[in-house]
Amino acid sequence: MITGLFIFDGKGDVLMSKLYKDGVKGNVSDVFRIQVISSNNKTSSSKEVRSPILTLGSTSFIYIKSGKIWLVAVTRSNQDCAAILEFLYKFETLLKSTFNADSVITDELIINNFFGIYQLLDEIVQFGYPINLEPTYLKAVLPGISMGDGFKLNNTLSRRKSNGGSFMLQSNRSGDLNAALSSITWRQQGLKYRRNEIFVNVDEKINVLTNEQSEILRAYVDGKIVLKTHLSGIPECRFGLNDDGLVINTSTTKLGAEHTGSSNQNNVVLEDCKFHQCVELSTFDTNRVIQFIPPDGEFQLMTYNCVSNINLPFKVIPQVQQVGSTRLQYKLSIKSLFPAKLNATEVKISIPTPQGVIKHYTSESSGKAKFSGGEDLIIWKFNKFFGDQEHVLTAEVELSEDSVHSMINWSRPPIKLDFVIDMFSCSGLSVNYVRIQEKSNYRTVKWVKYRSQSGSYDIRY
C-alpha cells in the first residue's frame, strides 16, 4: 500500500524516511518540499492546505500536518487514500501518546526519539501495509514502550543495524509461544485445511564481474526465503539451516571484499540478515534454528546477503582480437560448474560489437547464435545448459570503411550472461529440516525449492 514514509519539519527538511518498496527514490522528498511545503509557506503560514493528496504522474503524496511537522505517505499505485489518511492520523496519535507530546508533534520530539520511532514503524508497518497500531499490542511486543511514559530501553532489549538504516528489535521471549497467542496479529485463528502444506523457496540473485582470465573482480549474492503455508490451527514451525559452517557476520564488509574472519572456504557466510516479525530472534541467535508461527499464505520470511565463498555457476573465458582496422574475431568458452544432474534454463549470452557491422559469421558447438544489428550484439541462447559441460562460440564481424572510427572509439562494454538454475544455491545455503508442530498432530506435506538466477553477471575482455 505505502511505498515510502517521510517526516518533514516546517522548513521542508527530512527528519526521517523509510522506503518499503522499489519505485521511489529518496529525492522524491524534494518534489513534496517544492510543491507543497514551499508553496504553503509563501501563501500564508496559517493557511490550511486545501487537499491532503497531491498526485503527480503515477506518484501520490498523502499527508497531514501536526504543528509544523508533516507526516507524508508516498505511493506509486492506485490505493485507498482514506485508509492511508486514517493510518497517518493514528500514527500521529500514537506518537503523541508514546512520547508525551502535549498537543502537536515537534522536530525535537522526532530527533530525540529517532530510534524509538523506527522501532514503532518496524512493528506497525510491514512491507508497506499497516498491520496493528493498538497500544496494548505494542506494549506486548515492545517492552520498552510504556504509553504515556515515553520510550525507554531496558536490559532485555538490544538493537541491530539493518540495510535500510532502521533497527531490528530482539527480545528475550520465552520458548512457550502458546502463551503469546493474544499478541499474534499476523495470523488468523481457527484456520482449517484438508491438505496441510508448506512451501519453502530459497531464491538467490548472483551479481558477478570477472576479467578475461575468468578471475573474480566482484561477486555477491542477494537472497531471500519465501514461504507459502496452508496449515491448520496455530502451528509452530522450525527449520534449520546448514548444520556446519554457517557464519552470520554482523560486521560491515564491502561488496566483493574477501572475508577476513575465521571462516574457511567451506563455510556459508551470511550478512545483513533480516527476518519477518514472526521469527523468534533469540532462538536463532542461540542455535541458528528459525522458529516461528507463520502467517497464512505467502510471505517473505528472511533476506540476506553473501559476499564470501560464493559458488559460481559458470566460468566464461572470452577472446576478442582485432584483425586489421575493420574486423573483429571472437572466441568464447563457457563452462558450467554446477552438478551434471542439474540444468540451467533461459541461458543467454550477449556479446557486444561495434556499430556499423556489415558482415558477420558465427559458429557454435551448441545452442543458437545470431547477430542483432539493432542492438549491436551477438546473442547466444540455450534452451537447456546441463551441468559439467563446456561449449565454444567462434564469430567474426566486419565493419564498413565508414565505421572505422567506431572501432577506434569502441569502449568494449562487458559481455552479459543471463540464466536460471533450479535446485542450486550460489551461497551454499541449505535447509536441512522443516518441522511442524501443532496440537492436533496432523501430517504436513513439505516442499523445499532452490532457485539461482543472474543479476548483473558481467565479463570483461
Number of C-alpha atoms within 10 A of each C-alpha: 21 21 22 25 22 20 21 23 23 18 12 20 13 16 16 16 19 19 19 18 15 9 12 16 11 12 8 14 22 13 12 21 19 12 12 16 20 14 13 16 14 8 10 10 10 8 9 11 14 6 9 15 16 15 12 10 7 9 17 20 22 22 24 18 21 15 13 15 20 22 20 24 27 25 24 20 13 10 12 9 18 10 11 21 19 11 20 20 16 14 18 18 17 19 22 20 18 20 23 16 16 9 11 15 22 18 17 11 16 20 12 11 17 14 14 22 19 19 20 20 17 18 19 19 16 16 17 18 14 17 14 16 18 11 14 13 16 19 14 14 18 21 15 20 22 18 18 13 11 18 21 14 13 10 8 11 14 13 13 14 15 14 10 10 11 19 19 18 19 17 17 13 14 11 12 8 16 12 9 13 13 9 14 19 13 14 17 11 13 8 12 12 10 8 12 15 17 21 17 20 20 24 21 28 21 25 19 20 20 21 17 14 14 16 13 14 13 17 22 24 26 20 24 20 18 16 21 19 17 20 25 20 15 24 20 16 17 16 16 17 16 17 12 9 15 18 16 16 16 13 9 8 15 10 14 17 13 12 16 9 8 7 15 13 11 12 19 22 24 23 20 18 19 20 17 18 20 17 20 22 22 18 17 13 12 8 10 18 20 22 22 21 22 26 22 18 13 15 15 15 22 18 20 19 22 27 24 25 20 20 16 17 22 19 17 23 20 22 13 16 13 13 11 8 15 21 19 19 17 18 17 17 15 16 18 20 16 21 13 12 8 15 19 23 17 15 19 18 22 21 21 20 26 25 19 20 18 12 12 17 15 18 15 15 11 15 17 15 21 15 22 14 15 7 12 16 18 23 17 20 21 17 14 16 23 20 19 16 14 17 15 17 19 17 19 20 21 21 21 14 11 9 17 17 14 14 19 11 9 13 11 14 14 17 21 20 21 18 21 17 25 16 15 25 26 25 26 17 21 18 16 11 13 17 13 21 15 14 9 10 9 12 13 17 12 15 13 16 16 19 17 24 25 20 18 16 22 22 25 18 17
